[in-house]
Amino acid sequence: MKIPIYKKLIPRSIRLGILKNQIIKNLESRDLNIEEEAVLVFLKKSPLHIFPYDFPEKYKAAGIRIEKDEDKGLLFTFWEGKKLYYKNGYQIKKAQTYFNSLLLEQDPNSPHCYLTADFDVNEGDVIVDVGAAEGNFSLSVIEKARQVFLFEVEKDWIKALEATFEPWKDKVTIVQKYVSDVDNEQCIKLDTFFGEKQPVNFIKADVEGAEAQVINGANDLINRQKDLRIAVCTYHRQTDAQELDELLKTKGFKNHFSDKYMIFHYGSSNVVEPPYLRKAVLRAVK
């Protein structure tokens, strides 16, 4: 998709300043809940941030320790005491920025945090990680899991995933395909991949707005699996939260959203419009 001409002509800092003022004006024009009030207070004192709260201030990319595995030719950091590899073997600052974004996302106060004390992976679970990227979610629960299936299509991440999960390779399967509601050369349905007998206990899906296709491609799995939890991202498009909430409810899930909001202003195809604030993660239990 072509980048709109105004995004080429107007510096990003100015565009973000304009967007911030639009959001403040919108929030001031309507009745707010407590979480929305907190965002308004933040925006009046701080620059626009994808996480409009104070907790990101404690994270500094430059302070992240990055090491290089010379044998594998990859950079890595330690994630909860385990090596988490980056796909690029030489851009240290880029790796620091990337890993810092993961820390922000999974901070306990972040709306993007997948797990809570009441919504977690259990000992012996079979986990499906759709849109695994670097694999930080699965790495955080790898020692609890009985099996982990990582679905990631970007080829540059595959080598990094193989390096990260090498100590647990006997229980980790990496699948280089899109997960969708159709089967073809590039895509596969979870129903097709797992068949009629393989149990699945936990699905995490972060696939740039294609989460509904992932869920619709797992109808049989959802119907037969009694103990199933799903953590699905709901911020990539303005309508994702409502649509995914309704979709999972029709499939028998009880849902609740993570606390707080995101202001997702990235991506050339992303339309940022009222009400601006987006719920980030939907946690569903069946």
Buried (B, 14 or more C-beta within 10 A) or exposed (E): EEEEEEEEEEEEEEBBEEBBEBBBEBBEEEEBEEBBEBBBEBBEEBEBBBBBBEEBEEBEBEEBEBEBEEEBEBBBBEBEEBBBBBBBBEBBEBBBEBBBBBBBBBBEBBBBBBBBEEBEBEEEBBBBBBBBBBBBBBBBBBEBBEBBBBBBBEEEBBBBBBBBBEEBEEBBEBBBBBBBBEBEEEBBBBBBBBEEEBBBBBBBBBBEBBBBBBBBBBBBBBEBBEEBBBBBBBBBBBEBBEBBBEBBEEBEBEBBBBBBBBBBBEEEEBEBEEEBBBBBBBBBBB
